[in-house]
């Protein structure tokens, strides 16, 4: 897979925040992570670790089949149908696109 070209973004901060950021071991990684966390909420089960203990994963798997879900054609996350507004489920064909992908224009 080809490496995605990176773009440099700059922004202004006050002196105190600049000092804090400059003392971080990897300022860029910290800022990227902070921005991404603003757009996505941390999983209440794994708390952002990306893995679950076996007992919780087994319980979660028993709960998922009870939910009717629909997959976003852009990000491939599955959304429970009963939490979505009715207008989110109407679109061209059966192509569901979640509000995050629609709002940020990264519909593939």
Secondary structure, 3 states (H helix, E strand, C coil): CCCCCCCCCCCCCCHHHHHHHHCCCCHHHHHHHHHHHHHCCCCCCCCCCCCCCHHHHHHHHHHHCCCCEEECCCCCCEEEHHHCCHHHHCCCCCCCCCHHHHHCCCCC
